[in-house]
Each structure stands twice: as structure tokens, then as C-alpha cells.
Amino acid sequence: MSKTPGTTDPTLAQDVVAGMRDIPDFPIHGVVFKDFTPILLDHELRDRIVADTVARQRGRVDVVAGIEARGFIIGAVIAHELGVGFVPVRKEGKLPSAVHSVSYALEYGTATLEIHQDAVSNGERVLVVDDVLATGGTLAATCELVESCGASVASIELVLEIGALEGRAKLAGYEVHSVVTI
């Protein structure tokens, strides 16, 4: 377990690891899903995660993009604390207006993400937020969507990074922060 440089809370990483739970064989056999939802019940830990991100990102971003579904939850709170807008990045077919779409490979299949074409403006600096970095496909697709709108990815913020899956390699060129890497 390691802490990302720049994290200001000295015990945050260990508390995040203790707060998550493993769900074996989800969504398919052989995958151990890192469940973020217990952290949502712990308002003090959730607030510490948000405060850590806000301290690092204040004044650096114009909008926060949260990835469906857990990235919505923490991303919306971070956007509120930063005083900026929030943009949902959704699974295919969930957004009602014109969209940009990207399909990508998951560790257990394929998926398509979408963002409204008018979600972010040309030149805006976007903070991308999600709970876990595994193989990096979802985050790389989200960065591609943000850039397809003419915006730039200012940074990526995560709660947990699974280092053995080497997802960070798909995010070369982007600033990536995770509270903890296991």
C-alpha cells in the first residue's frame, strides 16, 4: 500500500483501505471487486477524501466530470466544495441530448461511455473523478470524451488504484492522484 504524493492527511490511505470491502467474483468469476460503498456510509472518512482532493485542486479546474456511478457521488461533492459545475459521464443510452461516445475494453468485457456534446466548453479545465483505477480503460475513455468537447483534463482524482493492473500506463501524459495504491 502506498500513498500518492501530495496527499495531506497522513492516515487517509490506511483508513480508505480499511473502509473498503472486497467482493469476490463480481461482476464475473475471478474478479475481486473493490467496493467503495462502505466509505459512503462513513461521513468522516468521505469528508476527509473530499477535503484532500479539494486542497489539491482548488483554483485549478473549471468543472468536475464524474464517472458513472460511484464517480458521480464523490465527484458531485467535490464539485460543490470547489464551487464549480459537475458533468456526469454515463453509460451508453443514459443521456437525453446529443452525445460524444467512446467504446473501450474492460478487464471483463467492453463498454461505451457518453458525455453530452455541450457538457464542457472549449478550453475548460476538467477534473475527472472516479473511485477505482483498475486497468485504466474507463478513465482513458473519459479523458478522450472530455477532450472531444474541446476541454482539457487538468487532473484525475481517484480513491483507490490497483497497481498490479497497470491502469496508470493508459493515462500517460495525465496528472493522476490516488489516495492509496494497493
URTA-V741928 format. One line per field, one symbol per residue. ss: DSSP state (H for helix, E for strand, - for the rest). psi: psi as a letter, one per 20 degrees, with the letter a starting at -180 (. if undefined). A space follows every 10 residues. Layout:
ss: ???
psi: ???
This chain:
ss: -EE------- -HHHHHHHH- EEEE------ -EEEE-HHHH H-HHHHHHHH HHHHHHH--- --EEEEE--H HHHHHHHHHH HH--EEEEEE E-------EE EEEEEE--EE EEEEEE---- ----EEEEEE EEE---HHHH HHHHHHHH-- -EEEEEEEEE E-HHH-HHHH H----EEEEE E-
psi: pqqpqipioh jgghhgghir qpoqkpirpi popooihhhh hnhggghhgg hggghhipii qhqppppphh hgghghgggg hikrrpppor qpjipiapqq qpqrprikbr rpqqqphjgq qpiqpppppr gpoeiigggg gggggghiij rqohrppqgp pnhhikhhhi kpiqpppqgq p.
